[in-house]
Amino acid sequence: MKPIRIALVTALAAALAAAGSALGATHSGAAVKLGSTSLGKVVVNSAGWTLYVFGHDTAGKSTCYTGCSSTWAPLLTVGRPVAGAGIKASLLGTTKRRDGKLQVTYAGHPLYRFAGDSGSGQTNGEGYGNLWFAVSASGAKVLKSGGAPPPTTTSGGYGYGSGY
């Protein structure tokens, strides 16, 4: 009976070690990939929601806080961001927000999700206030076909009121 217990304990230990290795190999960072939209291929989160850059952000730092961040949610991560299909890993990074959380950046631009998008592939935030734009694989802002983005709104471009 003792050899069977030893074999079971050994098998259980091996299974737990393998599970631990598999868990350690998982990524805790936010995943970013390219997704198809009416604007073409743009940077999206793991669920396919369009990610945007904000024209007021400078030097890789977010300036979108308070009311702004309730409409334009920063893409946060707890680890190194993960490059998915079509994304250049060398362009992915992070910036530390005022609250100490890490926000994902692409080509040095902090990334956000727009509350006005209700599903994957939507681009309702594109050109909003002439300050918010989807992002291409190269890290450049995407403009709607047909020329310039819509004119500036009186809300300061943050959506649903102002606020830093």
KAGIHU-V952811 format. One record per residue. N is the residue number from 1. PSI is psi in degrees with one decimal (999 if undefined). NEAR is the number of other C-alpha atoms within 10 Angstrom. Layout:
N,PSI,NEAR / N,PSI,NEAR
//
This chain:
1,-35.9,5 / 2,-42.5,7 / 3,-32.8,8 / 4,-43.3,9 / 5,-43.5,10 / 6,-41.2,11 / 7,-42.0,11 / 8,-43.7,12 / 9,-42.3,12 / 10,-44.0,12 / 11,-42.0,12 / 12,-43.2,12 / 13,-42.0,12 / 14,-41.0,12 / 15,-43.2,12 / 16,-38.8,12 / 17,-41.5,12 / 18,-42.2,12 / 19,-40.7,12 / 20,-40.3,11 / 21,-41.6,11 / 22,-41.3,10 / 23,-38.8,10 / 24,-23.4,10 / 25,-10.9,9 / 26,156.9,8 / 27,134.1,13 / 28,-2.7,13 / 29,154.7,16 / 30,138.8,19 / 31,138.8,20 / 32,138.5,28 / 33,178.4,23 / 34,141.1,24 / 35,157.5,22 / 36,132.5,16 / 37,178.8,18 / 38,-16.9,11 / 39,-3.5,17 / 40,-158.1,13 / 41,125.3,19 / 42,166.3,29 / 43,130.8,28 / 44,164.7,28 / 45,-176.6,20 / 46,-24.2,17 / 47,0.1,13 / 48,8.0,19 / 49,135.1,26 / 50,138.8,33 / 51,145.3,32 / 52,158.3,32 / 53,154.2,27 / 54,128.2,25 / 55,-19.2,15 / 56,-12.9,13 / 57,139.1,15 / 58,150.3,12 / 59,36.9,9 / 60,11.7,16 / 61,140.5,18 / 62,140.4,24 / 63,9.8,18 / 64,104.9,22 / 65,176.4,18 / 66,-120.3,12 / 67,-36.6,15 / 68,-48.6,20 / 69,-11.7,20 / 70,-24.6,17 / 71,-35.7,19 / 72,85.9,25 / 73,125.4,17 / 74,143.4,26 / 75,108.3,20 / 76,156.4,21 / 77,153.1,17 / 78,-2.5,13 / 79,-169.4,13 / 80,130.7,16 / 81,149.9,23 / 82,126.9,20 / 83,119.5,19 / 84,-164.8,17 / 85,127.1,12 / 86,-4.5,16 / 87,136.5,22 / 88,111.1,16 / 89,-32.3,14 / 90,-17.6,9 / 91,-10.6,15 / 92,141.4,20 / 93,-165.8,19 / 94,159.7,23 / 95,145.8,19 / 96,128.0,15 / 97,168.8,17 / 98,-30.1,11 / 99,3.5,6 / 100,-8.9,8 / 101,154.2,14 / 102,129.8,22 / 103,137.6,23 / 104,138.5,28 / 105,154.4,24 / 106,124.3,28 / 107,33.9,18 / 108,1.1,19 / 109,124.0,28 / 110,143.6,31 / 111,145.6,28 / 112,157.4,29 / 113,140.2,23 / 114,130.7,24 / 115,-21.1,15 / 116,-7.4,13 / 117,129.2,14 / 118,8.6,11 / 119,170.4,12 / 120,145.4,16 / 121,-9.5,21 / 122,149.7,19 / 123,42.7,24 / 124,-20.1,15 / 125,-6.7,22 / 126,123.4,25 / 127,5.6,23 / 128,125.0,20 / 129,15.3,21 / 130,26.5,18 / 131,-18.3,22 / 132,130.0,26 / 133,145.0,27 / 134,167.5,29 / 135,137.3,26 / 136,172.6,23 / 137,-27.8,19 / 138,-10.2,14 / 139,1.9,20 / 140,150.3,15 / 141,147.0,20 / 142,133.8,21 / 143,143.1,18 / 144,144.1,17 / 145,147.2,10 / 146,6.9,6 / 147,-139.2,7 / 148,154.3,10 / 149,168.8,18 / 150,159.1,14 / 151,161.2,11 / 152,141.4,13 / 153,170.1,13 / 154,-3.7,11 / 155,3.2,12 / 156,3.3,16 / 157,-0.1,21 / 158,-20.9,25 / 159,132.6,23 / 160,50.9,12 / 161,171.2,12 / 162,179.3,14 / 163,130.0,17 / 164,999,11
//
